[in-house]
Amino acid sequence: MKELYELILHSQLGPRPGLLSLLRHGPDVSGTLSLAGYENSVSGQWDGVRTFTLLHPLRTAVGTHQCRSVLTLAGETITGTAELEECTMCWSGRRLPAIEPKEGDCE
């Protein structure tokens, strides 16, 4: 089942809305982070309780930065940090209704 999260990256240039789509395979997670008009592939780990640790590029109009995001779930709320080499920014957001794959869809 695909999990969706509506996220806001609280950057130095102001809030940037995005969408995180994740698939869990045991402790492994993969998916896509749509942010600032770019699709960024993500992969990482789920601790089985509340926390995702994701590694991904963070593309912007001025370049691509490697990022480690640590996101924590509390009910339907998700918060965390985006750790880049030159700075740390905060994430906030909420879980959206899950999408069940339709018959014949491949994931």
GIUR-V95691 format. One record per residue. RES is the residue in three letters. PSI is psi as a letter, one per 20 degrees, with the letter a starting at -180 (999 if undefined). OMEGA is omega in whole degrees, -180 to 180 (NA if undefined). Layout:
RES:PSI:OMEGA
RES:PSI:OMEGA
//
This chain:
MET:p:179
LYS:p:177
GLU:p:180
LEU:p:179
TYR:p:173
GLU:o:-175
LEU:q:170
ILE:p:173
LEU:o:-178
HIS:n:-174
SER:r:178
GLN:h:179
LEU:j:179
GLY:r:-178
PRO:p:179
ARG:o:180
PRO:q:179
GLY:r:180
LEU:p:178
LEU:p:178
SER:p:-175
LEU:q:169
LEU:p:177
ARG:p:175
HIS:n:-172
GLY:c:179
PRO:i:-179
ASP:q:176
VAL:q:175
SER:r:179
GLY:b:-175
THR:p:172
LEU:o:176
SER:o:-175
LEU:p:176
ALA:k:178
GLY:j:-179
TYR:q:174
GLU:p:-179
ASN:p:176
SER:p:178
VAL:q:172
SER:q:-180
GLY:b:-173
GLN:q:173
TRP:p:-178
ASP:i:179
GLY:i:-178
VAL:f:-174
ARG:i:-166
THR:p:170
PHE:p:170
THR:o:-173
LEU:q:173
LEU:p:-176
HIS:q:169
PRO:q:174
LEU:n:-177
ARG:p:176
THR:r:179
ALA:h:-177
VAL:i:178
GLY:a:179
THR:p:-178
HIS:p:174
GLN:p:-173
CYS:q:171
ARG:o:179
SER:p:176
VAL:o:-175
LEU:p:-178
THR:p:178
LEU:p:172
ALA:n:-173
GLY:c:179
GLU:j:-178
THR:q:176
ILE:p:179
THR:r:177
GLY:a:-179
THR:q:171
ALA:o:-176
GLU:o:177
LEU:r:-179
GLU:g:-173
GLU:i:-178
CYS:r:173
THR:p:179
MET:r:-179
CYS:q:171
TRP:q:167
SER:q:179
GLY:a:-178
ARG:q:176
ARG:p:175
LEU:r:178
PRO:p:-179
ALA:q:178
ILE:o:175
GLU:p:178
PRO:q:176
LYS:q:179
GLU:p:-179
GLY:i:177
ASP:q:175
CYS:p:176
GLU:999:NA
//
